[in-house]
Amino acid sequence: MAWSNGYFTDLNYTHGYYSEMNPGMLRLACLCNAFEPQLPDNPSYLELGFGQGVSLNFHAAASSGCYWGTDFNPAQTVEARKLAEASGADIRLFDDSFEELANRSDLPDFDVIALHGIWSWISDKNRKVITEIIRRKLRPGGIAYISYNCLPGWAPIIPIRQLMSLYQNNGGGRMSRPIDMIEGAFSVVEEIAKAGSLYFRENPFARQHLKEMTRQGRNYIAHEYLNADWYLEHFSDMVRSLDDAKLAYVGSARLLDGIDAFQLDEAGVTLLSQIGHPTMRETVRDYMVNRRFRTDVFIKGPRHYSGPEHRDAWHAQAFVLSASLIDIPKKIPCGRGEVELPAGSYDLILEALSEESYRPKTVGELQHHPRLQVLKPRDVIDILTVLTGAGFVAPAQTPSDIVRAQCRALNAHILQRARASSDLRHMVSPITGGGIALPQLVQHFILALTQGKDTAEALAEEVWNFLEGLGEHLARDGKRLETKQDNLDVIKAAATKFLAYDRPLLEALQIIDPPIPKTPPIRNDAGDPRDHPERLGESMGEEATPPDP
C-alpha cells in the first residue's frame, strides 16, 4: 500500500482551530469535574495528526512549554512549519507515521497527548500504536485528549459514506480529479435518493444530512468520508480500548456537553441520575442526545480534589471575556434546543468581566464583587462554566514576555496572510493561551490600524481599496453589492462596531497593541520650550542643565 495507508491525501485538511485542545481548557475541564489537572505551567505537549498545524502552533505560541507534533502528510507539515517559523515558538514538527514517531529515540515524556478526529480515520493497527504511545510516553498525572466520531449519532449516515466510498473506488472516482470525484459521488448518492430509495424515504435524517453535506467544504468532506478506514464506536468501546494505556475518563472538553440541564429534558435528567456506573451513564447520555462527536479528556492516574482543595482551585482560576458584549446572544443552542441565559445573573457576570478595560478576574474576585453578592458562590462558577462552554469567556493566564513576543509575531504573519487568503479565521491571544475567532474583515481592520488608520471612514476606505484591487465585492442577503458606495456603507458599519466594541477587547486580549498616547510638548508659562534653550534638553528626555542663578 502507498505511504498514505489509505488516508485521503489528495486534498489537504482544513485550517481549523480547536480551542478544546488548549492546555488552559484541558485544565478547566479537569477542574469542572473535580479532578486535579496535574499540568505544569510549561507543559510538554504532543499532538498526533495535527493537520495544517493551526491548533498546535497557536498553543505553542500562546503558552509556555515545549510542543511536538507529527502529521504524515508532508504537505501539511510544510504548512505547519510556516506558522512555527513565524512565531519562533518551541515546537518540533515531523511528517513521521505514528509507528515511526513511536520508535524515535529522542521522544520525551509528555504532560499532554492530544489528537483531534484522527482516531476515527485510521486503521486498527494505528489506533493500537497510538495507545502504546500514550502508555509509554504520557507521564503519570498527564492528560490525554481524544476527539472522535461516535455512535449512535452516526448510525444513519454509514450507508451514505459507503456509497461515496464505492464510487471513489469503483465508479469512476479513481480517474477523476479529487474535487470532481467528490462531486461525482454526491451526484450518485442524490440520484439514488431521488429514484425512490426506501432507505432515504424511511430515514429523513439521512436525506437532510446529505443536503447539509453538499454545502460543506470539499476538503472537509474528503477527509471525513473518503479515507480507507472509517471507524465508529460507542463511548464504552473507547474506554475499553484505552485500558492498556491506564487512562481514566474525566469528562468532555466541550463544557456544555457535561451539563445535563442544557442537554436533556426533565425525564432524561431523572433517568441519568439513577445510573451509578460512570461508563453506562455516559453511554446512555450519548443515546439521549444522539451524539455524533465526542471530545474526551482522560487522565493517567487521576486524583480527585478534596472539597477545600476544589474550592481553592476555583477561587484561583481566572477568566476573561473572549467575545464582545454586543456579540453575546441571550439564547444559546444546546442539546434540548435553545436555552435562554437569564439576564439577572448572566449579565451581571458579563458586566463585571468587562470592567477595568476587560481585565481578567479570578473566581474569588467575582464572588466578592459588590454587584454579584446577589448570587451564590456556586452560581458564579456555574455561570462562568456555561459562558466558557458557549465560547464567550475563556480561562485566562499571565503570559511571559516570550509568549507575548511569539503571539505578536504570529499575529503579524496572520495579518499579512489575510491579504491573500481567508483560510486562517483566528488570531492568537497570550491571555487565553489560544486562538480567538476573527473573520477576515476584522483582520483587515486590524491591519489598517497598524497603518495608522483609526477612524471608521479610514478603515472602510482602506478595506474597500483592497477589495477593489482584487475585483471583489461584498454581498448582502446573498446578493453582490455592485456600487462602491453600497460596499463602503456595509464596511463602515462593520468598522464602527469594530472600533467601539471589538478593538478594546482585542487590546485587553493583547491581540492588538493599544494606541501609543500622543505626548504633548513640554511647555512653561512662557510658551514653546524651543524659545528657552535652557529647557530644551529636558523636553527631549535628556538631563537638563540648570540655568545660572
N, C-alpha and C positions, 0 to 999 in steps of 0.2 A: 504494500500500500504506500501511497505518496507520503511525504513528510507531514502532511496535514492530518493524517489518520482519520479522514472522513469529515474533519471540521471544515466548515464553509469559509474559504479564504479569498474567493474571487472579488468580494466586496468587503471593505473594512468595516469594523463595528462603528456604532455611533459615538459621538463625542459627549456622552452623558456624564453628569456628575452625580454622585450618590452620597448624600450627607450622612446616611446611616453608618458609613464606614469611617467617619471622623472619629479619632480617638476620644474626643470630648463627648460625642454622642454615645459611644460604646460605654464610657464610664457612667453616663447618665442612665442608660438602660439597666446597668447593674444596680445603680442606686435606687431606681424606681422599684426594683424587685427585691430590695433589702439584701443584696449581695455586695460584698466589698470589692470594688474594682481595683485589683492589685496591679495597677499600671503606674510606672514611674513617670515623672514629668517629661523625661526624654526617652520614650519607649523605642525599642527595636521592632520594626513593623514589616511584615511581608504580605504582599498582595499577589495572589495566584491568578493568572489570566487577566491582566489589567486593561485589555482592550487598547484604546487610544491613550491610556495612562492619565486621563484627566483627574480622576479622584486621587490617585496615588501622588501625582505631582502637586495637587492643591494641598494635600495634607502634609506632604514633606516640606513645602514652602511655608505653611502657616503654623507649623508645630515644631517643637524641638524633638530631636531624636534622629534615628538612623532608619532609612526606608529602603526596602528591597522589593523587587518585583520581577516577574517573568511573564512573557506572552510569546508563544512560539511562532506567531506571525511576525516575521521580521519587518514588514512594512509598518505595522503598528508600533513596534519597538522604536523604529526610526522616528516616528511621530512623537512618541512619548519623550524621547531624548531631547527633542527640540524644546519642549517645555522645561525639562530639567536643566538644560544649558541656560535657559533664560533666567531661571530663579537662582541657580547656583546652590540649590539645597543639597543636603547629604542624602543622595539617592543613587542606588545601583540598579540598573535595568538590563535585563537579559532577554534573549529570544530562545532560551532553553525550553525543552519539553519538561513536563513535571518530573519525569524519570531522571532526566539529565540534571535538573535542579537538585533533586534528592541526593544525587551522587556527588555533588560539589563538595570539595574538601574545605572550602572557605565559608561555608554556610554557618552563620552563628545561630544561637538560640534566640527565639523571638518572644516578645511580650504580646504581640498581636499577629494572628494569621487570618487574612480576610480573603474572601472570594465572592464575587457578585455574579450570580446567574450561571457561571461556567459549570457548576455541578450538574446541571440538567442536560448539558450538551456534549458530554464526554463519555468515553467508554467505561465499562465496569472496572477494567484494569486501571485506568487513570484515576477513578474515584478511590480505588484501594491505595494507589501511590500517594494521593493527597492525604488520605487518612494516616498513612505511615509518616508523612512529613509532619503532620500535626503531632502524632505520637512522639516522634523523636525530637522535634525542634521547637515545640511550644513549651515555654517554661512553666513549671508549676505555678498556678495562680494566673496564667496567661489567658487571654480572651481569643476565641475563635468566632469569626462572623461568617456565616454561610447563608446566602440567599439563593432561592431555587423555586422552580415551578413545582406546584404540588397538586395533589388530589384532595378533595373531589372536584374542585373548580374547573380543571382542565379536561375532565372526562368527556364532555360533549364535543370537544374540539379535536380529539385524537383522530377521528376519521378525516377531517379536513387536512390535517397535516399529512396523513397517509396518502391522500390523493395528490397533494402537491409533490411529495417525495417520489411517487410513482411517475409523475410527469417528468420530474427532473431526471430520473434515471432511464426511463423507457419511452417517454412520449415526445421526444424532440428537444428536450432541455439540454441534453449533452452537447448539441451542436449550436446552441444559441449563446448570445452574449448574456451575462448574468441578469441584467435588467430585463431583456427580452424573455429570458427563461421564466422569471418571476411573473411577468405579465401573462405569459402563456399559461402558466399554472393557474393563475387567477381565472383566466378565461375558461379553462376546462372545468374548474370547480363550479363556476357560475352557470355554465351550460347544463351541468348535471342538476343543479338546484332548480333551474328554470324548466327542466324537462319532466317535472313531476316527481322528483325523488321523494320517497316516503321518509327517508332519513331527515331531509331538511324540513319536510312538512310537519313531521312529528317532533322536531327539535327546533322550535323557533329561536332559541338562544343561539344555536349554531348558525342559523341564517343571519341573525343580527351581527354575530361576531364576524362573519365573512364580509359584511358591508363595512364594518369598522376596520378590518384588515386592509381593505383597498385604499383607505385614507392614511395608512401609516407609512413611514419612510421605508423605502425598499431595502436599505442596508439593515435595518432592524428586522424586517421580515426574513431576509436571507439567513441571519444568524439565529433567529428564533425558531424557524420551521424547517430549514433545509440542510441541517447537519446530518451526518450519517447516524449519529446517536441522538436520541431524544428521550430522556429518562424522567419519568414522573413517579413520585412516591408520596405516600402519606407521611405525616409528621412522625408517627410511631416507627415507620421504617427507617427514617433518617436517624432517629435516636439510637435505634438498634445498630445501624451501620457504623456509628461513631463510638460504640462501646470500647473498641480496641484502642482508641485514641484517649480514653479516660476522660471524656468530656461530659459535663453535666449541663443540662439546659437551664438558662437564666430567664430568658424572655425575648420579646420582639424588639428589634432596634427601631421599628415604627411604633412609637409610644401609644398611639391611639388604638392599635390592634389589641393591646392588653387591657383596655378599659371596656369592660362588658356593657356598661350602661350606654356607651356610644355605639356598640355593635349589635346588641340584642334587645329584643323586647322583654317585657317583664317575665314572661313564661320561660324564655331562654336563660335569663339570669338565674331564675329559681332552679332550673334544671342543672346548670353548671355548678351551682353552689352545693349540690348534693353529691357531686362526683369527687371522691377523695384522691384517687390516683392521678398524679400530675400529667402523665402521658395520655391517659384516657381522657382526662378533662380537656387537654389541649387539642386532641384529635376530634372530640365532639364539637368543640368550638369551631374548628375548621368546617365541619359539616353544617353548623348553624349559619355560618356566613358564606358558605360555598367558596372557601378561599382558594385562590389560584396561585398565589405567590407568597412566600414566607421570607422573613428577614431575621433569622435565628441567631441569638447570641448564646455562646456556650463558654464555660469556664473550666479550666483543667485544675481541679482541686478547689471547689467553691467554698467560701467562708461566709456564713450569714452574719450580718450585723446584729449586735445586741440592740435592745431598744434605745439606750442612751447614745450608743455609737451611731445608730441610724439617724437619730435626731441631730446630733452634732454635725454629721456629714451633710445633711440637708442644709443646716444653717450656714455652712461654709460655701455651699455651691452658689456660684454667681450666674446671672442671666443677663442678656442684652436683647433689645428689640432687633429683629432681623428683617423686618418689613415696615414700611412707612405706615403710620396710623391710618392714613386715608385709604390704604390698600387692604386693611384688615376687615373682612366682612363680619356681619352679625350672625351669620349661619355658616357652618362648615359641613361638608359631606362626610358621611361615615357609613358603617355597615347597615344601619337601620334607616338610612335616608339622611336628610339634613337635620342637624341639631342646632338650635339657637343658643348662642352664648349670652347668658343673662347680663345685661348692661350694668346692673347694680353691683356686680362683683368683677366681671372681666374688664370692664372699662376702668375700674379703679386700679387694677394691676397695670394695665397698659399705660395709663396716665402716669403712674409712679415710675415706670421704666423709662418714660420719655423725659422725666425731669432731669435737670442739671445736664442739658445737652446730651441726653441718652447715655449717660454714664452707666456702665454695668453695675448691678447691685446684687448683693447676696440675698439669699432667702431670709437670713437673720435680719438684715436691714429692712426688708419689705415687711416682715412680720411685726416690726416695731414702728413702721411708718405711721404717723398720726392719722392719716386718712384711711388706713387699712385696718384700724382697730375694730371695725365692724365685722371683720372676717375672722374666723377661727384660724389658728396656725396651720392646721391641716388643709383648710380651704385654699390658702395661699399656695401650698405645694401642689395641690390638685389642679388649680387653675394654670400654674406655670407648666405643669406636665402636659395639659391639653394644648396650650398655646405653642409649646415646643413641638408637640406631635403634629400640629397643624401647619408648622413651618413659619410662624410669626415671631417666635422667640427662639433664642439659641443659648446653650451653655457658653459661658464666657471664660476667658483666661487672661492672664497678664503676660503679654508677649515679651520676649527678649529683643534687644536691638538687632540681633542677627535675623530673627524671624521677621521683624518689620522690614528689614532691607530686602529679604528674599521675596516677601509679598509685593513690595514696591516694584521690584524688578520684573516679577512675573506679570503683574497687572499692566506694566508698561508694554510688555510683549503682547498681551491680550488686546490692548487698545490698538496697537499697530496692526494686529491681525484682523481686527474688526473692519479695517478699511478694505479688506479683500475677501473676507469670509464671515458668515454668521454662525459657524459651527460651534464656537465657544459662547455659551449663553450665561456664563457665570464669571465673577471675579472673586479674588481671594481676600479674606479678612484675617489679619493676625489676631483680632479679638475673639472671633469664633473658632479659629483654627481650621477653617474650611472655606467652602465657596458660598457666595450669595448670588441668587439668580438675578441677572441684569440683562435685559434684551439688548439687541444690537443698537437700537435707537438711543437708549440710555448710555451705552458705551460711547456713542458718538458725541453725546452731550459732554461726557467726562473728557473726551479727547479735545473738544473745543475749549473746555475750561483750561486745560493745560496750555492752550494757545492764547490765553488772555481774554477769551470771550466770556462775559459774565452777566449778560442780560438775556432775557427770553428772545428778544429780536435778534441779537447777535448769534445766539445758539441756533435759532431757526435758519438764519441766512447761511451759516456755515454748513449745517447739515444738508440744506437744500442744494447748495453748490456742489457738495459731494455727490448727492444722488443724481443730480442733473448731469454731472460729468460721466456717470455710469449709464446714463439713459434710463434710470429707474424712477418710478413714481410710487407714491403711497396709494393704498386702497382704503376705502371706507365702505362698510356694509357689502364687501365683496366686489366693489366696483372701483376701477382705477380712477384716480384723481388726475385729470388732464392738465389743468391750468396751474401755473406757478403759484398764484395766489391761494388756490384751494389747498395745495400742498403746504404752503407756508402757514396757513391758518391752523392746520392739524399739527404741524411740527411745533408751532409757537405755543399752542395749548399744552402740548406734552412738555415743552421746555419750561413753561410757567409752573406746572406741577412739579417738575424735577427740581427747580430751584427752591421752591417753597417747602417741599416735603422730603424728597429723596436726598438732596445734597447734604443737609445737616446730619441725616442718619448715616450716610456713607462716610462722612468725615468722622463721626463717632466710631464707626467700624474700621476706620483707618484704611479704607479702600481708596479714598482720595484725600489729598492733603488740604487742610484748611487754608483759606486765602492768607497771604502774608500781609499783616496790617501795614498801612502806609504811615510812616513816621514823619510827622511834620518837622520842618527845620527848627532848630533851637533858636528862640528869639529872646531878646530882653526888651525892656520898655522902649528902647530907642529904635527898635525895628530890626531890619535884616542883619544877621550876625556877620555877614560879609563886610558890613560897614565898620566892624570892630575887629581888626586883625588879632587883638589880644585874646579873643574868644573863639576864633575860627578853629583852632585845634580841638577845643572842647566839643564843638559841634560835630566834628568828624570822628569822635570817639578816641582821640589821642589825649595824652596828658597835656593839660593846658599850662602855659607859662603865666604865672600870676603877674598882673601889671605892677609897675613901680609904684611904691607908696607916694 
